[in-house]
Amino acid sequence: MRRKKTPKKQPADEDELTFEDWRIISETSAILAPFYDQTKRLQSRAVNETHGSIWESSPSMEYLLFHIICTKEAVEVDYAVPEKSSDDRSTARSRHHIKTSLDNCHGKLDSY
């Protein structure tokens, strides 16, 4: 005997994206867009195959490194944010995560 499926519950109000969530998504998208663009640009476009495809990607790596350095300078992380509300703590936490990710990316790109 088959059981009737219960209808799916609608998301609760707490599950809605906040302004801060959308800001993080927007910033992350802006940071990652050049990586997507450069990846698409380099796919199957090794014109001078005599030196290999990796050689063709060198200018893109330099561009991405420059992008990350400029983005790191633009991101302002204020560790002295007063903890007036949970929104302030959330903003400081998310900015700290973005800054840490940019530092890691810079370190990895710089090693190439």
N, C-alpha and C positions, 0 to 999 in steps of 0.2 A: 504494500500500500504506500502510495506516494504522499509525502508531506507537502503541504502548501508552503511555498516560499513566503517568508515574511518580507514586507516591503522594506527597502533600504531606508535607513534613517537619514534625514536631512542634516547637513552639517550644523553644528551649534554656532551660536554667535561668537564664541571664543575662537573658532577656527577661521574666522575671516582675516584677511591680510590687513595689517595696519599701515598707516602712512610710512612708518619706519621700515616695514617689510618691503614696501614698494621702492623706497629709496635705496635699500640694499640691492634689490634686484636690478634697479636702473644703473647703479654704480658698477655692479659686477658685469653687467652687459657691456657697458662702455669700456671697461678694462679688458674684457675678453674679445671684443669685436676685431681688433687688429690681428689677433692670433688666428681667428677664423678666416679673415680676409687674406692673410699671407699664406695660410694653408691651401686655400682654394687657388690662389695665384700660382703656387708652385707645383700643383698636381700636374704631372705629365708634361712639364714645360722645360725640360732640360735641353736648352738649345745647343750648348757647347758640351756635348757628351764626352768629349775627349778627357776632361778633367773629372768627370763623374757628377752625379746629381747633387752631392753634398756641397760641392764648390759653388753651385748655383744658388744655394740657400744662404750663403754668407751675408749678402746685403740685407736679407730679410731678418736674420738673427740680430744684426746690428740695429736695424729699425726697431725690432721688438724690445731690445735692451734699452734703447733710447726712450721708447714709449713707457716702459716700466719705471725708469729713473724719473721721468717727468711726472708720471702719475704719483709716485711716492712723494715727490716734493709737493704736489697739489693736495694730497690727503692730509688733512690736519687732524692729528690725534691729540686730544686734550685729556690727559690722564687726571687732571684736577677738576673734572666735572663734578659739581656738587650733587650729592645724591638726594635731591629733593623728591624725586618720584622714580618709579620703576622705569618710566620712559627714558629718563636721563641715564640711568644705569645701562639700559638696553642699548642706547645709542653709543655710549662709550665702549661697551662690550663689542658691538658690531664693528665699530671703527677700528678697534684693536685687532679684531680678526682679519679685517681687510688689510691693515698695515702689516701684520705678520705674514699674510699670504703674499703680499707684494715683496717683502724682504726675502722670502723663500724663493720666489720666482726670479728676483734679481740675482740671488746667489747662484741659482742653477744656470741662468742664461750667461752670467759672467764667466762660468767655468768652461763654456764653449768658446 
